[in-house]
Amino acid sequence: MEYWKVDWLHDFQSEPTRIYSEIGHDGYEVRKVQHYRDGRILKADEFHESAEIGLSEIPVGAIEDVAGQPEFSASLITLEEFERAWRDASWATGARNPSGSETPET
């Protein structure tokens, strides 16, 4: 597993400004946390996605490729740093779980 922290440098009000990702050995995201300008911190996994946040549908590639783009600042982080971000985040309102029912925001 790899753990990424990516700061997205942009002016879009509805898009995240910081993204934490847990990347599996196959290059796909396993879990994700997104920080927004309005203070929301949302999380997603394979069972809990919403219109606001979801896992990438394609492999994420190499972190060096992300870091090489001018709108991103990307670095590898520890599992511990990722887990702190995960604990601080909430499920998105209307996120779906495996049973198909909505997951309440916590």
Backbone as CSV, one residue per row, in Angstrom:
resi,resn,N_x,N_y,N_z,CA_x,CA_y,CA_z,C_x,C_y,C_z
1,MET,0.840,-1.184,0.000,0.000,0.000,0.000,0.884,1.247,0.000
2,GLU,0.361,2.309,-0.624,0.976,3.628,-0.545,-0.067,4.591,-0.004
3,TYR,0.401,5.623,0.642,-0.477,6.643,1.215,-0.019,7.993,0.688
4,TRP,-0.954,8.729,0.073,-0.640,9.994,-0.572,-1.359,11.152,0.102
5,LYS,-0.711,12.298,0.092,-1.357,13.572,0.427,-1.131,14.479,-0.770
6,VAL,-2.228,14.977,-1.339,-2.157,15.822,-2.525,-2.899,17.120,-2.247
7,ASP,-2.202,18.232,-2.353,-2.845,19.542,-2.286,-3.140,19.970,-3.710
8,TRP,-4.411,20.332,-3.962,-4.845,20.754,-5.286,-4.971,22.266,-5.251
9,LEU,-4.149,22.949,-6.009,-4.071,24.403,-6.006,-4.988,24.950,-7.102
10,HIS,-6.157,25.441,-6.694,-7.165,25.918,-7.649,-8.090,26.917,-6.967
11,ASP,-9.003,27.487,-7.754,-9.971,28.465,-7.235,-11.406,27.955,-7.273
12,PHE,-11.640,26.682,-7.566,-12.991,26.128,-7.631,-13.567,25.990,-6.222
13,GLN,-14.710,26.583,-5.983,-15.299,26.574,-4.635,-15.828,25.205,-4.218
14,SER,-16.295,24.399,-5.169,-16.936,23.134,-4.805,-16.003,21.924,-4.879
15,GLU,-14.757,22.127,-5.250,-13.813,21.019,-5.375,-12.899,20.934,-4.149
16,PRO,-12.377,19.737,-3.854,-11.494,19.599,-2.691,-10.167,20.315,-2.890
17,THR,-9.576,20.724,-1.783,-8.266,21.375,-1.822,-7.156,20.450,-1.339
18,ARG,-7.506,19.433,-0.596,-6.528,18.437,-0.134,-7.176,17.066,-0.254
19,ILE,-6.388,16.104,-0.746,-6.876,14.745,-0.943,-5.860,13.776,-0.342
20,TYR,-6.354,12.902,0.522,-5.548,11.806,1.061,-6.046,10.529,0.386
21,SER,-5.126,9.707,-0.106,-5.516,8.467,-0.764,-4.707,7.296,-0.235
22,GLU,-5.410,6.181,-0.042,-4.763,4.900,0.229,-4.786,4.153,-1.096
23,ILE,-3.611,3.811,-1.609,-3.480,3.203,-2.927,-3.092,1.741,-2.766
24,GLY,-3.883,0.861,-3.367,-3.593,-0.568,-3.297,-2.457,-0.963,-4.221
25,HIS,-2.001,-2.193,-4.102,-0.890,-2.705,-4.897,-1.204,-2.699,-6.396
26,ASP,-2.496,-2.688,-6.738,-2.902,-2.665,-8.142,-3.000,-1.247,-8.708
27,GLY,-2.707,-0.225,-7.875,-2.752,1.161,-8.336,-4.097,1.838,-8.189
28,TYR,-5.093,1.131,-7.680,-6.418,1.714,-7.469,-6.556,2.261,-6.056
29,GLU,-7.343,3.327,-5.918,-7.626,3.852,-4.584,-8.472,2.855,-3.805
30,VAL,-8.148,2.701,-2.522,-8.888,1.831,-1.618,-9.759,2.679,-0.695
31,ARG,-9.181,3.767,-0.197,-9.908,4.736,0.633,-9.420,6.128,0.252
32,LYS,-10.290,7.123,0.492,-9.953,8.502,0.135,-10.594,9.460,1.135
33,VAL,-9.885,10.561,1.420,-10.385,11.652,2.262,-10.197,12.942,1.472
34,GLN,-11.222,13.795,1.486,-11.131,15.073,0.788,-11.488,16.213,1.735
35,HIS,-10.645,17.249,1.727,-10.883,18.481,2.497,-11.406,19.547,1.542
36,TYR,-12.422,20.295,1.982,-13.037,21.339,1.166,-12.860,22.703,1.820
37,ARG,-12.940,23.752,0.998,-12.796,25.127,1.489,-13.793,25.471,2.586
38,ASP,-14.989,24.904,2.522,-16.033,25.242,3.487,-15.883,24.492,4.811
39,GLY,-14.797,23.727,4.959,-14.538,23.023,6.217,-14.963,21.565,6.230
40,ARG,-15.709,21.125,5.221,-16.108,19.709,5.183,-14.888,18.827,4.957
41,ILE,-14.881,17.678,5.612,-13.863,16.651,5.402,-14.635,15.353,5.192
42,LEU,-14.623,14.860,3.952,-15.416,13.689,3.593,-14.520,12.508,3.277
43,LYS,-15.071,11.308,3.491,-14.310,10.099,3.186,-15.148,9.155,2.341
44,ALA,-14.437,8.277,1.622,-15.088,7.273,0.786,-14.252,6.004,0.792
45,ASP,-14.934,4.888,0.628,-14.278,3.609,0.385,-15.107,2.887,-0.665
46,GLU,-14.800,1.638,-0.938,-15.504,0.936,-2.012,-16.993,0.753,-1.727
47,PHE,-17.403,0.850,-0.481,-18.798,0.649,-0.111,-19.545,1.942,0.176
48,HIS,-18.843,3.053,0.272,-19.444,4.336,0.642,-18.955,5.428,-0.301
49,GLU,-19.731,5.683,-1.348,-19.423,6.739,-2.296,-20.677,7.585,-2.481
50,SER,-20.488,8.792,-2.967,-21.629,9.680,-3.212,-21.300,10.545,-4.421
51,ALA,-22.210,11.438,-4.766,-21.949,12.383,-5.859,-20.791,13.308,-5.496
52,GLU,-20.560,13.529,-4.196,-19.503,14.432,-3.741,-18.123,13.801,-3.722
53,ILE,-18.055,12.510,-3.441,-16.758,11.854,-3.286,-16.870,10.382,-3.658
54,GLY,-15.870,9.928,-4.404,-15.805,8.529,-4.783,-14.367,8.169,-5.125
55,LEU,-14.111,6.898,-5.240,-12.781,6.423,-5.584,-12.567,6.545,-7.089
56,SER,-11.324,6.702,-7.487,-10.977,6.771,-8.902,-11.352,5.458,-9.576
57,GLU,-11.867,5.546,-10.790,-12.256,4.348,-11.533,-11.110,3.765,-12.346
58,ILE,-9.969,4.452,-12.341,-8.785,3.971,-13.051,-7.591,4.008,-12.092
59,PRO,-6.537,3.239,-12.384,-5.339,3.322,-11.523,-4.813,4.755,-11.490
60,VAL,-4.305,5.170,-10.338,-3.897,6.559,-10.156,-2.554,6.895,-10.791
61,GLY,-1.755,5.912,-11.127,-0.446,6.180,-11.715,0.597,6.427,-10.640
62,ALA,1.699,7.028,-11.043,2.809,7.281,-10.118,2.656,8.641,-9.459
63,ILE,2.996,8.712,-8.192,2.891,9.981,-7.470,3.795,11.041,-8.097
64,GLU,4.907,10.635,-8.687,5.802,11.585,-9.344,5.111,12.300,-10.510
65,ASP,4.222,11.570,-11.202,3.477,12.181,-12.307,2.492,13.226,-11.793
66,VAL,1.857,12.941,-10.666,0.933,13.911,-10.058,1.724,15.110,-9.557
67,ALA,2.801,14.861,-8.846,3.619,15.944,-8.286,4.233,16.819,-9.376
68,GLY,4.415,16.284,-10.563,4.996,17.034,-11.662,4.044,18.009,-12.330
69,GLN,2.771,17.962,-11.964,1.787,18.883,-12.538,1.723,20.146,-11.686
70,PRO,1.711,21.323,-12.306,1.803,22.573,-11.543,0.645,22.830,-10.585
71,GLU,-0.514,22.229,-10.822,-1.659,22.476,-9.937,-1.709,21.551,-8.721
72,PHE,-0.724,20.660,-8.607,-0.701,19.719,-7.490,0.618,19.779,-6.731
73,SER,0.527,19.582,-5.427,1.677,19.336,-4.570,1.400,17.982,-3.931
74,ALA,2.204,16.977,-4.256,1.913,15.611,-3.826,3.102,15.003,-3.113
75,SER,2.797,14.226,-2.057,3.860,13.542,-1.329,3.339,12.242,-0.737
76,LEU,4.266,11.312,-0.514,3.946,10.086,0.203,3.873,10.405,1.688
77,ILE,2.941,9.777,2.374,2.798,9.956,3.820,2.772,8.579,4.476
78,THR,2.749,8.568,5.784,2.707,7.307,6.532,1.268,6.819,6.687
79,LEU,1.136,5.546,6.986,-0.167,4.977,7.315,-0.784,5.744,8.476
80,GLU,0.015,6.094,9.474,-0.489,6.799,10.648,-1.093,8.152,10.273
81,GLU,-0.430,8.904,9.383,-0.968,10.193,8.962,-2.278,9.999,8.198
82,PHE,-2.334,8.978,7.338,-3.572,8.697,6.620,-4.687,8.342,7.600
83,GLU,-4.406,7.491,8.568,-5.437,7.074,9.531,-5.954,8.260,10.340
84,ARG,-5.108,9.216,10.683,-5.579,10.430,11.381,-6.568,11.189,10.513
85,ALA,-6.232,11.344,9.245,-7.135,12.032,8.317,-8.444,11.262,8.183
86,TRP,-8.369,9.945,8.117,-9.556,9.092,7.982,-10.465,9.254,9.199
87,ARG,-9.886,9.246,10.385,-10.684,9.388,11.614,-11.359,10.751,11.702
88,ASP,-10.727,11.793,11.172,-11.284,13.150,11.232,-12.397,13.385,10.216
89,ALA,-12.554,12.488,9.260,-13.499,12.691,8.158,-14.866,12.083,8.465
90,SER,-15.864,12.551,7.704,-17.238,12.057,7.813,-17.649,11.417,6.496
91,TRP,-18.630,10.504,6.584,-19.214,9.966,5.363,-20.049,11.070,4.735
92,ALA,-20.067,11.124,3.422,-20.883,12.110,2.705,-22.356,11.810,2.926
93,THR,-23.158,12.841,2.993,-24.603,12.672,3.093,-25.081,11.946,1.850
94,GLY,-25.864,10.905,2.044,-26.378,10.162,0.901,-25.417,9.131,0.357
95,ALA,-24.310,8.876,1.060,-23.382,7.835,0.604,-24.085,6.489,0.642
96,ARG,-23.741,5.631,-0.269,-24.358,4.307,-0.353,-23.440,3.255,0.262
97,ASN,-24.048,2.350,1.037,-23.275,1.240,1.582,-23.660,-0.034,0.834
98,PRO,-23.041,-1.167,1.118,-23.278,-2.385,0.333,-24.732,-2.832,0.294
99,SER,-25.529,-2.511,1.313,-26.925,-2.943,1.318,-27.791,-2.055,0.437
100,GLY,-27.185,-0.946,-0.067,-27.961,-0.039,-0.924,-28.665,1.049,-0.145
101,SER,-28.617,0.989,1.184,-29.277,2.023,1.972,-28.325,3.179,2.198
102,GLU,-28.870,4.333,2.530,-28.041,5.504,2.753,-27.314,5.405,4.083
103,THR,-26.096,5.914,4.086,-25.280,5.967,5.289,-25.429,7.339,5.904
104,PRO,-25.840,7.441,7.156,-25.954,8.772,7.761,-24.587,9.416,7.929
105,GLU,-24.559,10.730,7.824,-23.304,11.462,8.043,-22.965,11.383,9.517
106,THR,-21.670,11.134,9.826,-21.236,11.060,11.222,-20.203,12.098,11.503
